Amino acid sequence: MTNFINGLLRFRRGPWEMLASILIALGVVMLMQPIAIWLYSYSFIVTLVGTVMFIIVSHFPE
């Protein structure tokens, strides 16, 4: 856990890509759930933020 936080603070690629991937997966789950309309409403924004974040952090150093 400490390595993950240190990686985030030092702008390393691995932890930031993992965080972006989690956001993308969360957005897809929010899109497919049938319970709350507000989750469905924000699913596109969460997926878009995760995708843009993944594109940006792919340029970070390892």
Biotite code that builds the C-alpha atoms (Angstrom):
import biotite.structure as struc

atoms = struc.array([
    struc.Atom([0.000, 0.000, 0.000], chain_id="A", res_id=1, res_name="MET", atom_name="CA", element="C"),
    struc.Atom([2.839, 2.369, 0.793], chain_id="A", res_id=2, res_name="THR", atom_name="CA", element="C"),
    struc.Atom([4.492, 1.662, -2.570], chain_id="A", res_id=3, res_name="ASN", atom_name="CA", element="C"),
    struc.Atom([1.218, 2.457, -4.335], chain_id="A", res_id=4, res_name="PHE", atom_name="CA", element="C"),
    struc.Atom([0.870, 5.810, -2.562], chain_id="A", res_id=5, res_name="ILE", atom_name="CA", element="C"),
    struc.Atom([4.539, 6.656, -3.149], chain_id="A", res_id=6, res_name="ASN", atom_name="CA", element="C"),
    struc.Atom([4.080, 5.818, -6.831], chain_id="A", res_id=7, res_name="GLY", atom_name="CA", element="C"),
    struc.Atom([1.100, 8.149, -7.029], chain_id="A", res_id=8, res_name="LEU", atom_name="CA", element="C"),
    struc.Atom([2.979, 10.956, -5.343], chain_id="A", res_id=9, res_name="LEU", atom_name="CA", element="C"),
    struc.Atom([6.013, 10.506, -7.613], chain_id="A", res_id=10, res_name="ARG", atom_name="CA", element="C"),
    struc.Atom([3.848, 10.336, -10.754], chain_id="A", res_id=11, res_name="PHE", atom_name="CA", element="C"),
    struc.Atom([4.900, 6.827, -11.718], chain_id="A", res_id=12, res_name="ARG", atom_name="CA", element="C"),
    struc.Atom([3.070, 5.065, -14.527], chain_id="A", res_id=13, res_name="ARG", atom_name="CA", element="C"),
    struc.Atom([2.025, 1.830, -12.792], chain_id="A", res_id=14, res_name="GLY", atom_name="CA", element="C"),
    struc.Atom([-0.126, 3.177, -9.938], chain_id="A", res_id=15, res_name="PRO", atom_name="CA", element="C"),
    struc.Atom([-1.725, 5.888, -12.081], chain_id="A", res_id=16, res_name="TRP", atom_name="CA", element="C"),
    struc.Atom([-2.587, 3.396, -14.841], chain_id="A", res_id=17, res_name="GLU", atom_name="CA", element="C"),
    struc.Atom([-4.143, 1.122, -12.231], chain_id="A", res_id=18, res_name="MET", atom_name="CA", element="C"),
    struc.Atom([-6.227, 4.003, -10.892], chain_id="A", res_id=19, res_name="LEU", atom_name="CA", element="C"),
    struc.Atom([-7.330, 4.941, -14.424], chain_id="A", res_id=20, res_name="ALA", atom_name="CA", element="C"),
    struc.Atom([-8.251, 1.317, -15.157], chain_id="A", res_id=21, res_name="SER", atom_name="CA", element="C"),
    struc.Atom([-10.303, 1.150, -11.968], chain_id="A", res_id=22, res_name="ILE", atom_name="CA", element="C"),
    struc.Atom([-12.164, 4.304, -13.028], chain_id="A", res_id=23, res_name="LEU", atom_name="CA", element="C"),
    struc.Atom([-12.898, 2.827, -16.455], chain_id="A", res_id=24, res_name="ILE", atom_name="CA", element="C"),
    struc.Atom([-14.176, -0.415, -14.908], chain_id="A", res_id=25, res_name="ALA", atom_name="CA", element="C"),
    struc.Atom([-16.258, 1.524, -12.381], chain_id="A", res_id=26, res_name="LEU", atom_name="CA", element="C"),
    struc.Atom([-17.833, 3.543, -15.200], chain_id="A", res_id=27, res_name="GLY", atom_name="CA", element="C"),
    struc.Atom([-18.742, 0.375, -17.099], chain_id="A", res_id=28, res_name="VAL", atom_name="CA", element="C"),
    struc.Atom([-20.293, -1.188, -13.979], chain_id="A", res_id=29, res_name="VAL", atom_name="CA", element="C"),
    struc.Atom([-22.228, 2.015, -13.366], chain_id="A", res_id=30, res_name="MET", atom_name="CA", element="C"),
    struc.Atom([-23.485, 1.848, -16.958], chain_id="A", res_id=31, res_name="LEU", atom_name="CA", element="C"),
    struc.Atom([-24.752, -1.725, -16.652], chain_id="A", res_id=32, res_name="MET", atom_name="CA", element="C"),
    struc.Atom([-26.442, -1.584, -13.239], chain_id="A", res_id=33, res_name="GLN", atom_name="CA", element="C"),
    struc.Atom([-30.269, -1.455, -13.223], chain_id="A", res_id=34, res_name="PRO", atom_name="CA", element="C"),
    struc.Atom([-30.806, 0.091, -9.760], chain_id="A", res_id=35, res_name="ILE", atom_name="CA", element="C"),
    struc.Atom([-30.020, 3.821, -9.645], chain_id="A", res_id=36, res_name="ALA", atom_name="CA", element="C"),
    struc.Atom([-30.557, 6.249, -12.503], chain_id="A", res_id=37, res_name="ILE", atom_name="CA", element="C"),
    struc.Atom([-28.011, 8.722, -11.090], chain_id="A", res_id=38, res_name="TRP", atom_name="CA", element="C"),
    struc.Atom([-25.276, 6.074, -11.341], chain_id="A", res_id=39, res_name="LEU", atom_name="CA", element="C"),
    struc.Atom([-26.234, 5.530, -14.974], chain_id="A", res_id=40, res_name="TYR", atom_name="CA", element="C"),
    struc.Atom([-26.212, 9.295, -15.536], chain_id="A", res_id=41, res_name="SER", atom_name="CA", element="C"),
    struc.Atom([-22.631, 9.713, -14.324], chain_id="A", res_id=42, res_name="TYR", atom_name="CA", element="C"),
    struc.Atom([-21.272, 6.519, -15.907], chain_id="A", res_id=43, res_name="SER", atom_name="CA", element="C"),
    struc.Atom([-20.203, 8.180, -19.162], chain_id="A", res_id=44, res_name="PHE", atom_name="CA", element="C"),
    struc.Atom([-18.334, 10.944, -17.345], chain_id="A", res_id=45, res_name="ILE", atom_name="CA", element="C"),
    struc.Atom([-16.503, 8.456, -15.105], chain_id="A", res_id=46, res_name="VAL", atom_name="CA", element="C"),
    struc.Atom([-15.548, 6.279, -18.079], chain_id="A", res_id=47, res_name="THR", atom_name="CA", element="C"),
    struc.Atom([-14.402, 9.327, -20.062], chain_id="A", res_id=48, res_name="LEU", atom_name="CA", element="C"),
    struc.Atom([-12.286, 10.649, -17.181], chain_id="A", res_id=49, res_name="VAL", atom_name="CA", element="C"),
    struc.Atom([-10.682, 7.233, -16.744], chain_id="A", res_id=50, res_name="GLY", atom_name="CA", element="C"),
    struc.Atom([-9.920, 6.958, -20.463], chain_id="A", res_id=51, res_name="THR", atom_name="CA", element="C"),
    struc.Atom([-8.412, 10.438, -20.739], chain_id="A", res_id=52, res_name="VAL", atom_name="CA", element="C"),
    struc.Atom([-6.472, 9.827, -17.540], chain_id="A", res_id=53, res_name="MET", atom_name="CA", element="C"),
    struc.Atom([-5.094, 6.571, -18.970], chain_id="A", res_id=54, res_name="PHE", atom_name="CA", element="C"),
    struc.Atom([-3.966, 8.344, -22.129], chain_id="A", res_id=55, res_name="ILE", atom_name="CA", element="C"),
    struc.Atom([-2.209, 11.061, -20.127], chain_id="A", res_id=56, res_name="ILE", atom_name="CA", element="C"),
    struc.Atom([-0.491, 8.771, -17.617], chain_id="A", res_id=57, res_name="VAL", atom_name="CA", element="C"),
    struc.Atom([0.785, 6.476, -20.341], chain_id="A", res_id=58, res_name="SER", atom_name="CA", element="C"),
    struc.Atom([3.408, 9.205, -20.912], chain_id="A", res_id=59, res_name="HIS", atom_name="CA", element="C"),
    struc.Atom([4.614, 9.130, -17.286], chain_id="A", res_id=60, res_name="PHE", atom_name="CA", element="C"),
    struc.Atom([7.994, 7.539, -16.509], chain_id="A", res_id=61, res_name="PRO", atom_name="CA", element="C"),
    struc.Atom([8.103, 4.016, -15.147], chain_id="A", res_id=62, res_name="GLU", atom_name="CA", element="C"),
])
